[in-house]
Amino acid sequence: MERLDAAPGQFAYKMLVGRLVNADIALDKLKRKFKHDPRTMKRWADALKSNDPD
């Protein structure tokens, strides 16, 4: 279980959404829950897989 600030601008929030995308949760389900464009969520997920710290 993970608790975090639900503000969409928070880094931990973006990491959570990215991890869910990387866990193969359907993007349409995540879009309904988190209200973000699937391309944005995919970008966050790809950033977690990247070795680039930026």
PDB file with one MODEL, atoms N, CA, C and O in Angstrom:
MODEL        1
ATOM      1  N   MET A   1       0.844  -1.164   0.000  1.00  0.00           N
ATOM      2  CA  MET A   1       0.000   0.000   0.000  1.00  0.00           C
ATOM      3  C   MET A   1       0.890   1.227   0.000  1.00  0.00           C
ATOM      4  O   MET A   1       1.954   1.250   0.618  1.00  0.00           O
ATOM      5  N   GLU A   2       0.431   2.239  -0.703  1.00  0.00           N
ATOM      6  CA  GLU A   2       1.199   3.471  -0.817  1.00  0.00           C
ATOM      7  C   GLU A   2       0.271   4.655  -0.564  1.00  0.00           C
ATOM      8  O   GLU A   2      -0.834   4.720  -1.102  1.00  0.00           O
ATOM      9  N   ARG A   3       0.731   5.577   0.250  1.00  0.00           N
ATOM     10  CA  ARG A   3      -0.023   6.803   0.505  1.00  0.00           C
ATOM     11  C   ARG A   3       0.799   7.961  -0.007  1.00  0.00           C
ATOM     12  O   ARG A   3       2.012   8.018   0.194  1.00  0.00           O
ATOM     13  N   LEU A   4       0.119   8.897  -0.681  1.00  0.00           N
ATOM     14  CA  LEU A   4       0.807  10.065  -1.187  1.00  0.00           C
ATOM     15  C   LEU A   4      -0.165  11.199  -1.385  1.00  0.00           C
ATOM     16  O   LEU A   4      -1.383  11.019  -1.363  1.00  0.00           O
ATOM     17  N   ASP A   5       0.404  12.374  -1.579  1.00  0.00           N
ATOM     18  CA  ASP A   5      -0.400  13.557  -1.854  1.00  0.00           C
ATOM     19  C   ASP A   5      -1.079  13.359  -3.205  1.00  0.00           C
ATOM     20  O   ASP A   5      -0.423  12.973  -4.173  1.00  0.00           O
ATOM     21  N   ALA A   6      -2.354  13.614  -3.283  1.00  0.00           N
ATOM     22  CA  ALA A   6      -3.115  13.365  -4.510  1.00  0.00           C
ATOM     23  C   ALA A   6      -3.020  14.505  -5.511  1.00  0.00           C
ATOM     24  O   ALA A   6      -3.732  14.498  -6.516  1.00  0.00           O
ATOM     25  N   ALA A   7      -2.168  15.473  -5.263  1.00  0.00           N
ATOM     26  CA  ALA A   7      -2.024  16.584  -6.203  1.00  0.00           C
ATOM     27  C   ALA A   7      -1.296  16.111  -7.454  1.00  0.00           C
ATOM     28  O   ALA A   7      -0.180  15.600  -7.357  1.00  0.00           O
ATOM     29  N   PRO A   8      -1.906  16.271  -8.629  1.00  0.00           N
ATOM     30  CA  PRO A   8      -1.316  15.775  -9.871  1.00  0.00           C
ATOM     31  C   PRO A   8       0.068  16.323 -10.191  1.00  0.00           C
ATOM     32  O   PRO A   8       0.803  15.685 -10.945  1.00  0.00           O
ATOM     33  N   GLY A   9       0.450  17.462  -9.659  1.00  0.00           N
ATOM     34  CA  GLY A   9       1.761  18.028  -9.937  1.00  0.00           C
ATOM     35  C   GLY A   9       2.883  17.421  -9.110  1.00  0.00           C
ATOM     36  O   GLY A   9       4.056  17.682  -9.376  1.00  0.00           O
ATOM     37  N   GLN A  10       2.544  16.621  -8.120  1.00  0.00           N
ATOM     38  CA  GLN A  10       3.543  16.037  -7.241  1.00  0.00           C
ATOM     39  C   GLN A  10       4.319  14.924  -7.945  1.00  0.00           C
ATOM     40  O   GLN A  10       3.736  14.112  -8.664  1.00  0.00           O
ATOM     41  N   PHE A  11       5.619  14.890  -7.736  1.00  0.00           N
ATOM     42  CA  PHE A  11       6.474  13.894  -8.361  1.00  0.00           C
ATOM     43  C   PHE A  11       6.051  12.478  -7.971  1.00  0.00           C
ATOM     44  O   PHE A  11       6.010  11.592  -8.824  1.00  0.00           O
ATOM     45  N   ALA A  12       5.737  12.256  -6.698  1.00  0.00           N
ATOM     46  CA  ALA A  12       5.336  10.921  -6.239  1.00  0.00           C
ATOM     47  C   ALA A  12       4.049  10.467  -6.932  1.00  0.00           C
ATOM     48  O   ALA A  12       3.889   9.280  -7.217  1.00  0.00           O
ATOM     49  N   TYR A  13       3.154  11.377  -7.199  1.00  0.00           N
ATOM     50  CA  TYR A  13       1.904  11.075  -7.900  1.00  0.00           C
ATOM     51  C   TYR A  13       2.204  10.606  -9.319  1.00  0.00           C
ATOM     52  O   TYR A  13       1.651   9.608  -9.780  1.00  0.00           O
ATOM     53  N   LYS A  14       3.086  11.332 -10.010  1.00  0.00           N
ATOM     54  CA  LYS A  14       3.447  10.958 -11.378  1.00  0.00           C
ATOM     55  C   LYS A  14       4.144   9.601 -11.399  1.00  0.00           C
ATOM     56  O   LYS A  14       3.927   8.800 -12.310  1.00  0.00           O
ATOM     57  N   MET A  15       4.977   9.346 -10.398  1.00  0.00           N
ATOM     58  CA  MET A  15       5.652   8.054 -10.322  1.00  0.00           C
ATOM     59  C   MET A  15       4.645   6.930 -10.110  1.00  0.00           C
ATOM     60  O   MET A  15       4.775   5.862 -10.708  1.00  0.00           O
ATOM     61  N   LEU A  16       3.649   7.158  -9.268  1.00  0.00           N
ATOM     62  CA  LEU A  16       2.615   6.147  -9.030  1.00  0.00           C
ATOM     63  C   LEU A  16       1.876   5.818 -10.319  1.00  0.00           C
ATOM     64  O   LEU A  16       1.709   4.647 -10.662  1.00  0.00           O
ATOM     65  N   VAL A  17       1.439   6.839 -11.026  1.00  0.00           N
ATOM     66  CA  VAL A  17       0.714   6.619 -12.282  1.00  0.00           C
ATOM     67  C   VAL A  17       1.624   5.906 -13.284  1.00  0.00           C
ATOM     68  O   VAL A  17       1.186   4.988 -13.977  1.00  0.00           O
ATOM     69  N   GLY A  18       2.877   6.323 -13.360  1.00  0.00           N
ATOM     70  CA  GLY A  18       3.828   5.674 -14.256  1.00  0.00           C
ATOM     71  C   GLY A  18       4.033   4.209 -13.927  1.00  0.00           C
ATOM     72  O   GLY A  18       4.124   3.373 -14.826  1.00  0.00           O
ATOM     73  N   ARG A  19       4.106   3.891 -12.639  1.00  0.00           N
ATOM     74  CA  ARG A  19       4.265   2.481 -12.241  1.00  0.00           C
ATOM     75  C   ARG A  19       3.034   1.659 -12.610  1.00  0.00           C
ATOM     76  O   ARG A  19       3.156   0.498 -13.000  1.00  0.00           O
ATOM     77  N   LEU A  20       1.863   2.249 -12.490  1.00  0.00           N
ATOM     78  CA  LEU A  20       0.647   1.539 -12.878  1.00  0.00           C
ATOM     79  C   LEU A  20       0.623   1.262 -14.378  1.00  0.00           C
ATOM     80  O   LEU A  20       0.211   0.186 -14.811  1.00  0.00           O
ATOM     81  N   VAL A  21       1.069   2.242 -15.169  1.00  0.00           N
ATOM     82  CA  VAL A  21       1.154   2.036 -16.621  1.00  0.00           C
ATOM     83  C   VAL A  21       2.152   0.920 -16.913  1.00  0.00           C
ATOM     84  O   VAL A  21       1.875   0.036 -17.723  1.00  0.00           O
ATOM     85  N   ASN A  22       3.308   0.957 -16.258  1.00  0.00           N
ATOM     86  CA  ASN A  22       4.331  -0.070 -16.476  1.00  0.00           C
ATOM     87  C   ASN A  22       3.887  -1.442 -15.987  1.00  0.00           C
ATOM     88  O   ASN A  22       4.435  -2.459 -16.410  1.00  0.00           O
ATOM     89  N   ALA A  23       2.907  -1.475 -15.106  1.00  0.00           N
ATOM     90  CA  ALA A  23       2.362  -2.746 -14.627  1.00  0.00           C
ATOM     91  C   ALA A  23       1.272  -3.270 -15.564  1.00  0.00           C
ATOM     92  O   ALA A  23       0.560  -4.220 -15.237  1.00  0.00           O
ATOM     93  N   ASP A  24       1.153  -2.633 -16.733  1.00  0.00           N
ATOM     94  CA  ASP A  24       0.198  -3.043 -17.770  1.00  0.00           C
ATOM     95  C   ASP A  24      -1.266  -2.893 -17.374  1.00  0.00           C
ATOM     96  O   ASP A  24      -2.122  -3.645 -17.840  1.00  0.00           O
ATOM     97  N   ILE A  25      -1.548  -1.921 -16.513  1.00  0.00           N
ATOM     98  CA  ILE A  25      -2.938  -1.563 -16.251  1.00  0.00           C
ATOM     99  C   ILE A  25      -3.424  -0.810 -17.493  1.00  0.00           C
ATOM    100  O   ILE A  25      -2.715   0.052 -18.013  1.00  0.00           O
ATOM    101  N   ALA A  26      -4.607  -1.126 -17.960  1.00  0.00           N
ATOM    102  CA  ALA A  26      -5.126  -0.532 -19.197  1.00  0.00           C
ATOM    103  C   ALA A  26      -5.182   0.995 -19.096  1.00  0.00           C
ATOM    104  O   ALA A  26      -5.678   1.551 -18.116  1.00  0.00           O
ATOM    105  N   LEU A  27      -4.663   1.654 -20.127  1.00  0.00           N
ATOM    106  CA  LEU A  27      -4.626   3.116 -20.137  1.00  0.00           C
ATOM    107  C   LEU A  27      -6.018   3.733 -20.075  1.00  0.00           C
ATOM    108  O   LEU A  27      -6.190   4.797 -19.481  1.00  0.00           O
ATOM    109  N   ASP A  28      -7.011   3.089 -20.674  1.00  0.00           N
ATOM    110  CA  ASP A  28      -8.366   3.660 -20.611  1.00  0.00           C
ATOM    111  C   ASP A  28      -8.907   3.642 -19.191  1.00  0.00           C
ATOM    112  O   ASP A  28      -9.627   4.557 -18.792  1.00  0.00           O
ATOM    113  N   LYS A  29      -8.569   2.608 -18.420  1.00  0.00           N
ATOM    114  CA  LYS A  29      -8.996   2.559 -17.019  1.00  0.00           C
ATOM    115  C   LYS A  29      -8.279   3.631 -16.202  1.00  0.00           C
ATOM    116  O   LYS A  29      -8.887   4.297 -15.364  1.00  0.00           O
ATOM    117  N   LEU A  30      -6.970   3.790 -16.457  1.00  0.00           N
ATOM    118  CA  LEU A  30      -6.214   4.811 -15.731  1.00  0.00           C
ATOM    119  C   LEU A  30      -6.692   6.210 -16.095  1.00  0.00           C
ATOM    120  O   LEU A  30      -6.735   7.099 -15.244  1.00  0.00           O
ATOM    121  N   LYS A  31      -7.051   6.403 -17.364  1.00  0.00           N
ATOM    122  CA  LYS A  31      -7.564   7.717 -17.784  1.00  0.00           C
ATOM    123  C   LYS A  31      -8.855   8.053 -17.044  1.00  0.00           C
ATOM    124  O   LYS A  31      -9.045   9.182 -16.591  1.00  0.00           O
ATOM    125  N   ARG A  32      -9.741   7.061 -16.924  1.00  0.00           N
ATOM    126  CA  ARG A  32     -11.000   7.314 -16.203  1.00  0.00           C
ATOM    127  C   ARG A  32     -10.745   7.643 -14.738  1.00  0.00           C
ATOM    128  O   ARG A  32     -11.427   8.490 -14.162  1.00  0.00           O
ATOM    129  N   LYS A  33      -9.766   6.974 -14.135  1.00  0.00           N
ATOM    130  CA  LYS A  33      -9.505   7.179 -12.711  1.00  0.00           C
ATOM    131  C   LYS A  33      -8.733   8.469 -12.424  1.00  0.00           C
ATOM    132  O   LYS A  33      -9.083   9.222 -11.515  1.00  0.00           O
ATOM    133  N   PHE A  34      -7.670   8.718 -13.217  1.00  0.00           N
ATOM    134  CA  PHE A  34      -6.774   9.827 -12.915  1.00  0.00           C
ATOM    135  C   PHE A  34      -6.995  11.068 -13.771  1.00  0.00           C
ATOM    136  O   PHE A  34      -6.450  12.129 -13.468  1.00  0.00           O
ATOM    137  N   LYS A  35      -7.792  10.950 -14.844  1.00  0.00           N
ATOM    138  CA  LYS A  35      -8.164  12.095 -15.690  1.00  0.00           C
ATOM    139  C   LYS A  35      -6.968  12.718 -16.424  1.00  0.00           C
ATOM    140  O   LYS A  35      -6.927  13.933 -16.617  1.00  0.00           O
ATOM    141  N   HIS A  36      -5.997  11.891 -16.831  1.00  0.00           N
ATOM    142  CA  HIS A  36      -4.854  12.373 -17.604  1.00  0.00           C
ATOM    143  C   HIS A  36      -4.899  11.752 -18.991  1.00  0.00           C
ATOM    144  O   HIS A  36      -5.420  10.654 -19.183  1.00  0.00           O
ATOM    145  N   ASP A  37      -4.345  12.474 -19.945  1.00  0.00           N
ATOM    146  CA  ASP A  37      -4.218  11.951 -21.302  1.00  0.00           C
ATOM    147  C   ASP A  37      -3.310  10.715 -21.269  1.00  0.00           C
ATOM    148  O   ASP A  37      -2.279  10.730 -20.596  1.00  0.00           O
ATOM    149  N   PRO A  38      -3.673   9.658 -21.980  1.00  0.00           N
ATOM    150  CA  PRO A  38      -2.838   8.450 -21.995  1.00  0.00           C
ATOM    151  C   PRO A  38      -1.404   8.715 -22.448  1.00  0.00           C
ATOM    152  O   PRO A  38      -0.479   8.053 -21.976  1.00  0.00           O
ATOM    153  N   ARG A  39      -1.207   9.668 -23.353  1.00  0.00           N
ATOM    154  CA  ARG A  39       0.156   9.985 -23.806  1.00  0.00           C
ATOM    155  C   ARG A  39       0.996  10.550 -22.655  1.00  0.00           C
ATOM    156  O   ARG A  39       2.188  10.263 -22.547  1.00  0.00           O
ATOM    157  N   THR A  40       0.372  11.342 -21.815  1.00  0.00           N
ATOM    158  CA  THR A  40       1.075  11.904 -20.655  1.00  0.00           C
ATOM    159  C   THR A  40       1.451  10.799 -19.685  1.00  0.00           C
ATOM    160  O   THR A  40       2.582  10.751 -19.202  1.00  0.00           O
ATOM    161  N   MET A  41       0.510   9.913 -19.398  1.00  0.00           N
ATOM    162  CA  MET A  41       0.795   8.814 -18.478  1.00  0.00           C
ATOM    163  C   MET A  41       1.876   7.894 -19.037  1.00  0.00           C
ATOM    164  O   MET A  41       2.726   7.408 -18.292  1.00  0.00           O
ATOM    165  N   LYS A  42       1.845   7.655 -20.341  1.00  0.00           N
ATOM    166  CA  LYS A  42       2.864   6.823 -20.990  1.00  0.00           C
ATOM    167  C   LYS A  42       4.232   7.485 -20.890  1.00  0.00           C
ATOM    168  O   LYS A  42       5.235   6.801 -20.684  1.00  0.00           O
ATOM    169  N   ARG A  43       4.285   8.803 -21.032  1.00  0.00           N
ATOM    170  CA  ARG A  43       5.540   9.540 -20.908  1.00  0.00           C
ATOM    171  C   ARG A  43       6.110   9.400 -19.492  1.00  0.00           C
ATOM    172  O   ARG A  43       7.316   9.217 -19.326  1.00  0.00           O
ATOM    173  N   TRP A  44       5.253   9.483 -18.479  1.00  0.00           N
ATOM    174  CA  TRP A  44       5.706   9.289 -17.103  1.00  0.00           C
ATOM    175  C   TRP A  44       6.237   7.874 -16.909  1.00  0.00           C
ATOM    176  O   TRP A  44       7.254   7.670 -16.247  1.00  0.00           O
ATOM    177  N   ALA A  45       5.544   6.902 -17.489  1.00  0.00           N
ATOM    178  CA  ALA A  45       5.969   5.501 -17.375  1.00  0.00           C
ATOM    179  C   ALA A  45       7.316   5.294 -18.060  1.00  0.00           C
ATOM    180  O   ALA A  45       8.192   4.623 -17.516  1.00  0.00           O
ATOM    181  N   ASP A  46       7.484   5.864 -19.244  1.00  0.00           N
ATOM    182  CA  ASP A  46       8.743   5.731 -19.972  1.00  0.00           C
ATOM    183  C   ASP A  46       9.891   6.384 -19.211  1.00  0.00           C
ATOM    184  O   ASP A  46      11.020   5.893 -19.242  1.00  0.00           O
ATOM    185  N   ALA A  47       9.605   7.483 -18.534  1.00  0.00           N
ATOM    186  CA  ALA A  47      10.636   8.168 -17.753  1.00  0.00           C
ATOM    187  C   ALA A  47      11.136   7.275 -16.622  1.00  0.00           C
ATOM    188  O   ALA A  47      12.320   7.306 -16.290  1.00  0.00           O
ATOM    189  N   LEU A  48      10.257   6.490 -16.035  1.00  0.00           N
ATOM    190  CA  LEU A  48      10.676   5.580 -14.964  1.00  0.00           C
ATOM    191  C   LEU A  48      11.577   4.475 -15.488  1.00  0.00           C
ATOM    192  O   LEU A  48      12.454   4.001 -14.765  1.00  0.00           O
ATOM    193  N   LYS A  49      11.379   4.057 -16.731  1.00  0.00           N
ATOM    194  CA  LYS A  49      12.199   3.010 -17.322  1.00  0.00           C
ATOM    195  C   LYS A  49      13.544   3.532 -17.801  1.00  0.00           C
ATOM    196  O   LYS A  49      14.475   2.753 -18.002  1.00  0.00           O
ATOM    197  N   SER A  50      13.654   4.829 -17.984  1.00  0.00           N
ATOM    198  CA  SER A  50      14.856   5.451 -18.528  1.00  0.00           C
ATOM    199  C   SER A  50      15.972   5.479 -17.477  1.00  0.00           C
ATOM    200  O   SER A  50      15.710   5.556 -16.276  1.00  0.00           O
ATOM    201  N   ASN A  51      17.196   5.417 -17.943  1.00  0.00           N
ATOM    202  CA  ASN A  51      18.349   5.561 -17.036  1.00  0.00           C
ATOM    203  C   ASN A  51      18.724   7.010 -16.837  1.00  0.00           C
ATOM    204  O   ASN A  51      19.612   7.316 -16.042  1.00  0.00           O
ATOM    205  N   ASP A  52      18.065   7.905 -17.543  1.00  0.00           N
ATOM    206  CA  ASP A  52      18.354   9.327 -17.444  1.00  0.00           C
ATOM    207  C   ASP A  52      17.624   9.916 -16.237  1.00  0.00           C
ATOM    208  O   ASP A  52      16.396   9.850 -16.182  1.00  0.00           O
ATOM    209  N   PRO A  53      18.339  10.485 -15.274  1.00  0.00           N
ATOM    210  CA  PRO A  53      17.686  11.016 -14.074  1.00  0.00           C
ATOM    211  C   PRO A  53      16.823  12.243 -14.338  1.00  0.00           C
ATOM    212  O   PRO A  53      16.024  12.618 -13.480  1.00  0.00           O
ATOM    213  N   ASP A  54      16.958  12.879 -15.497  1.00  0.00           N
ATOM    214  CA  ASP A  54      16.142  14.052 -15.821  1.00  0.00           C
ATOM    215  C   ASP A  54      14.865  13.593 -16.440  1.00  0.00           C
ATOM    216  O   ASP A  54      14.020  14.415 -16.795  1.00  0.00           O
TER     217      ASP A  54
ENDMDL
END
